[in-house]
Amino acid sequence: MAYVKLHGKEYHLEKEDILNALKRVDPLPSRDFTVHIHGKDYSIKQAISAATGLSSEKFAGSEAHEFLRRLGFVIENYEQRSRKLKKRRRHDF
């Protein structure tokens, strides 16, 4: 379990809370940091918003990044995702 204070409210979440919140959510396009969940790349702020109900404008990306990292998620930036996709495409025949 990890704790974060966002927009004056405390949130205590587990990794499963994030996973469950994103089960039926389509990822929004992102050119920033993402987390790979359920075979999709979600914006880190979208992942936190889905689990807390808090609008992504109410907290910083750095807060989302640190919180997800503490929960054990791997955070990727746009360039890392692009390289991974190119590598995957080279191996798809």
C-alpha positions in Angstrom: 0.0 0.0 0.0 1.2 3.5 -0.7 0.1 6.9 0.5 -0.2 10.1 -1.4 -1.7 13.5 -0.6 -3.3 15.1 -3.7 -5.2 18.4 -3.7 -5.5 18.4 0.1 -6.9 14.8 0.4 -5.1 11.7 1.5 -5.2 8.5 -0.6 -4.1 5.1 0.5 -4.1 2.7 -2.5 -2.7 -0.6 -3.4 -1.5 -1.8 -6.8 -4.7 -3.7 -7.3 -6.7 -0.5 -6.9 -5.0 1.0 -9.9 -5.4 -2.2 -11.9 -9.1 -2.5 -11.1 -9.8 1.1 -11.9 -8.4 0.8 -15.4 -10.0 -2.5 -16.3 -12.7 -1.0 -18.5 -11.0 2.3 -19.3 -9.5 3.1 -22.7 -6.1 4.9 -22.5 -6.0 8.5 -23.6 -3.2 9.5 -26.0 0.0 10.5 -24.2 3.3 12.0 -25.2 4.6 12.0 -21.6 5.1 9.3 -19.0 2.9 6.1 -19.1 2.4 2.9 -17.3 1.7 -0.4 -19.1 -1.4 -2.1 -17.7 -3.7 -4.7 -19.2 -1.7 -4.6 -22.5 -2.2 -0.8 -22.9 -0.2 2.3 -22.2 -2.0 4.7 -19.8 -0.9 8.2 -18.9 0.3 8.1 -15.3 -2.1 10.9 -14.5 -5.0 9.0 -16.1 -4.1 5.9 -13.9 -4.2 8.0 -10.7 -7.4 9.8 -11.8 -9.2 6.5 -12.5 -8.3 5.2 -9.0 -9.0 8.3 -7.0 -11.7 10.1 -9.0 -9.6 13.2 -8.9 -9.3 15.3 -12.0 -5.8 15.1 -13.5 -5.5 18.9 -13.5 -5.6 18.8 -9.7 -2.1 17.1 -9.3 1.3 17.1 -10.9 2.7 14.4 -13.1 5.7 14.1 -10.7 3.2 13.2 -7.9 1.6 10.5 -10.1 5.1 9.2 -11.2 6.3 8.8 -7.6 3.1 7.3 -6.3 2.9 4.6 -9.1 6.6 3.9 -8.7 6.1 3.2 -5.0 3.3 0.8 -5.9 5.8 -1.1 -8.1 4.7 0.0 -11.6 7.3 0.6 -14.3 7.0 4.1 -15.7 8.1 4.7 -19.3 8.6 7.9 -21.2 7.5 8.5 -24.8 10.9 7.7 -26.3 11.1 4.4 -24.3 7.7 3.4 -25.6 8.6 4.3 -29.2 11.8 2.2 -29.1 9.9 -0.7 -27.5 7.2 -0.6 -30.3 9.8 -0.4 -33.1 11.6 -3.4 -31.6 8.4 -5.3 -31.4 7.5 -4.5 -35.0 10.9 -5.7 -36.2 10.2 -9.1 -34.7 6.6 -9.4 -36.0 6.6 -11.3 -39.2 
